[in-house]
Amino acid sequence: MTKLTKNRKLALEKIEEGRLYKLTEAATLLKDITATKFDASIDIDVRLGVDPRKANQMVRGVVTLPHGTGKQVKVLVLCTPDKETEAKEAGADWVGLDDYIEKIEKGWTDMDVIITMPPVMSKIGKLGKILGPRGLMPNPKSGTVTMDIERAVRDVKQGKIDFKVDKFGIIHSRIGKISFNPDQITDNIREFVNTIIRLKPTAAKGTYIRSIYLSSAMSPSIRLDPKILDE
């Protein structure tokens, strides 16, 4: 049996077993129980009443968090030469095409997001086996395959994230940093959950939002009241 550290024991003592926390209470409590010396990430886990094995119950989307994720996102833009200046001015970390495709084929995956344009997708398709398992493959549904390179780069840099329900019916995502104030945390969570609600499949029956848990690196999780948008 794993021995509890002093900090974790103290944190667990502050969480009432079986309680569903209001959003503002949870945001404040999370900051109180996080004892890391670094700026820990805040994660949210939302369990949905869907069957991801059925195509008509798959939940996938994008959301731009009001206060971003707190993470410096590294963006690679794979584009034709006429779009390179646009990508660089928007803030892309790397811009190019054939040279970067070759680097990826050799195993380079240091980027967080890859943005590209429809005319070059035929060249990028062969990278699927490398990028797919890492969640890096550009996809029109997530806005990473577009002719509007400038907007796509700026959106990602400002806190746009994509999410997808896993095979267990759970959506996992990072929604901020512990250095955020409680209002910033609650704003991000509201926007994230509201986006998931708008994406409810018509085929989903019964309770849609079954549970929501909030946690930070090395902290216990706090269970939120699923009706957080009613606060």
N, C-alpha and C positions, 0 to 999 in steps of 0.2 A: 504494500500500500504506500502511495506517495505521501511523503510528509509535507504538510502545509507550511509555507513560509509565514513569517510573522505578518508581513504586509497583506498577504492573501487572506489570512485568518481574520485580520481586522476588517478587510473589505467585505468578506462574507457576513460578518456580524452586523454590518450596516444595511444589508439587503434583507427585507422582510420576506420570508419564505411564503410562496403562494400569492404574493401581492402582484396586482397588475398596476404598474406605475403610469401616472400621467406623464405626458411628454416633457413638460417643463421640469417636473420632479426628477425624471430619469436623467435629463441632460446635466442637471446640477449634481446629482448623486454620482454620475459617471466620473466627473472631474474630481470628485472627492475621493473616490476609491482607486484612482489610477496613480500609482506611485513610481512610475518609470522616470528615469533621469533624462530620457529623450522625449521628443514630441511624438507621442504615440498616435497611431492611426485609430480612427473610430470606425467600427464595422457594424453593419446592420444585416440581420438575417430575417427574411420574411417568408413564412411558410404559407403556401397557397392551396386552396381546395381545387386543384386541377390535376389532370392526368397527363403529364408531359409526353407520354408515349403516343398520345393522339395529336395529330397535327392541328386539329381545330381547338386544342386546349394549350398550345404552346404560348408562353408569355415572353415576349422579347421587346426591348425598346431602348430608347435613349432619353437622357434627361440632363439638363444643364442646371447644376446646383447653384443656388444664389450666391454662395460664398466659396464655391470651388471645393476641391478635395484637400487642399493644403499641400498637395504634392506637385513638384515641378515635373510636368509631363514631357518626356522626350519624344519628339515627333519626327518621323521620317516621311518625306514626301517623294514619291516615285512619279515623275511627270516628264513631259516633253520639254525641250529647252525653252519654248516660248512661255512656259508657266513657272520657270525657275525663279525669276525675280519676284513674282507675286508671292510665291511660297516663302522665300527668304524674308521679305518685308513683313509677312504676317507672323513671323516668329518661329518657323520650322528650324529644327536643330540640324537636320541633314536634308539635302535636296539633290536629286539626280535620278538616274535610271539604271542603265546597264551595269555600271560599276557597283552599285549597291545591290543589285540583283545577284551579281557574282559573289559579293561578300556574304549575302544571306545563304547562298548555296553552300558556302564554305563553313556555315555555322554561326554567323554573326546575328544576334538577336538582342542587342542592347537597347533597342527602342521600346517605348511603351505603346505607341500607336503608329500605324502606317496609313497614310492617306494617299490615294491615287486617283486616276481619272479613267473613264470608260475606255478610251482608245488604247490604253496600254495594259488593260487587264489580261489580254491574251499572253503577254510576256510574264505576268505575275502568277498566272494560274499554276504553273509548274512548281511554285513555292509552297503550295498548299500543305504538303506533308510536313514541312518545317514550321510554317506559320500557324496552321490550323490548330494543332494541339496546344499551342501557346496563346491562343486567342488573339493572334495578331493579323489574321487574314482580313484584308479590306472587304467591306460588305456594303452594298448600296443602302440596306435597311438601317445601318448604323451611321450613315452619312459619311463614310470614309471612302466611297467611290463617287466622285462628283467632279463636275467641271468648275465649280466654284471653290477652288483651292483655298483662296484667301479666307473665306468664311469658315470653311471646315477647320483650318488650322487655328483660327482665333477661337472658335467654339471649344475645341479640345483644350487649348491653353487656359481658357477661362473656367473650366470645370465641367465640360460635357463628358458624360460617361455612358457606356452602353451596358446593358445587363440582360441576363437570360435565365429563366428558371432551369434548375438542374433536374436530373432524373428522379430526384426525391421530392420534387415540387417546391424547392426552396430557392429563393433569390438571395445571393450573397453580394454585398457591395461595400466599398469604402465610402464614407460620406463626410469625412472631415478629419481634423486633428484635435487632440486633447487641448491644444492651446486656444482653440476657438472658444468664444464665450457662449454661455447657454443659449442665448438668442440665435446665434449663428448656427449652432447645432440643431436647434428645433426647426429653424427655417429650412435647412437642408433636408431634414427628415420628412417634413411636411411635403416638400416638393417631390421627393423620391416616392413616398407612399402614394401621394395623389396621382402621380404618373402611372404607377402600377394599377391603381383602381380604374383609371381611364382605359387601360388595356384589357380589362376583364373580358375573357372570351364568352361569347353568347352560349357556348356549349357547356360552360362551367355551371354546375348546379350546387345548391347548398351554400355553406359559408365560404366566402372567397378568401378573405384575410383571416387565416386561422391563428397565427401567432406572429409576434414581432419581438426580436431580441436585440438588444444594444450592448456592445462591449468595446473595449479598447485592448491594445496589446497587453497581455498578461493580466487582465482584469477579469473578474467573474462577469457573467452576463446578467443584464437586467431585463425582465420581461415587461414589455409595454402593453398598455391597454390597446387592443386592436382598433378601438374607436377614437384614435388620437386626433383625427381630423374634426371631431365633434367638439374638441376643447375650445 
